[in-house]
Amino acid sequence: MIGEVNFYGIYIPWILLLSIGALITARVLSSLLAKLGFYRLVWHPALFDCALFITLLGGLTFLLPNGI
């Protein structure tokens, strides 16, 4: 995996792009779970949101092909 991507002369690390994607996905899932009332079952919602973000980031990193 290449460490960075060239975007018009600016080198951006892949982990930053993956983190932004994971953050957006986590926010959408968090709002969906809040509307469904899932957070009534969660002991610490902020800790759950952090774990959701880390899980999504790990999943995106795992699904990314090695050639990129």
C-alpha positions as CSV (number, residue, x, y, z in Angstrom):
1,M,0.0,0.0,0.0
2,I,1.4,3.4,-1.0
3,G,1.7,5.8,2.0
4,E,0.1,8.8,0.3
5,V,-1.9,9.9,-2.7
6,N,-1.0,12.9,-4.9
7,F,-3.8,15.3,-5.2
8,Y,-2.8,18.3,-7.4
9,G,0.7,18.4,-5.9
10,I,-0.5,17.9,-2.3
11,Y,0.4,14.6,-0.8
12,I,-2.4,13.2,1.4
13,P,-1.9,10.1,3.6
14,W,-4.2,7.2,2.9
15,I,-5.1,6.9,6.6
16,L,-6.5,10.4,6.5
17,L,-8.8,9.6,3.6
18,L,-9.9,6.4,5.2
19,S,-10.5,8.2,8.5
20,I,-12.7,10.7,6.8
21,G,-14.7,7.9,5.1
22,A,-15.0,6.0,8.4
23,L,-16.1,9.2,10.3
24,I,-18.8,10.0,7.8
25,T,-20.0,6.4,7.9
26,A,-19.9,6.3,11.7
27,R,-21.9,9.6,11.9
28,V,-24.6,8.2,9.6
29,L,-24.8,4.9,11.5
30,S,-24.9,6.8,14.8
31,S,-27.8,9.0,13.8
32,L,-29.6,5.9,12.4
33,L,-29.1,4.0,15.6
34,A,-30.2,7.0,17.7
35,K,-33.4,7.2,15.7
36,L,-34.0,3.5,16.3
37,G,-33.5,3.9,20.0
38,F,-30.5,1.7,20.2
39,Y,-28.6,4.0,22.6
40,R,-31.0,3.1,25.4
41,L,-29.2,-0.3,25.5
42,V,-25.7,1.2,25.4
43,W,-23.9,1.9,28.7
44,H,-21.6,4.7,27.4
45,P,-22.7,6.2,24.0
46,A,-19.5,8.1,23.4
47,L,-17.4,5.0,24.0
48,F,-19.7,3.1,21.7
49,D,-19.3,5.8,19.0
50,C,-15.5,5.6,19.4
51,A,-15.5,1.8,19.1
52,L,-17.8,2.1,16.0
53,F,-15.3,4.5,14.3
54,I,-12.3,2.3,15.1
55,T,-14.2,-0.8,13.8
56,L,-15.2,1.0,10.6
57,L,-11.6,2.3,10.1
58,G,-10.2,-1.2,10.5
59,G,-12.8,-2.6,8.1
60,L,-12.0,0.0,5.5
61,T,-8.3,-0.6,5.9
62,F,-8.8,-4.4,5.6
63,L,-11.0,-4.0,2.5
64,L,-8.5,-1.7,0.7
65,P,-6.5,-3.6,-1.9
66,N,-2.8,-3.9,-1.3
67,G,-2.0,-2.4,-4.6
68,I,-3.2,1.0,-3.7
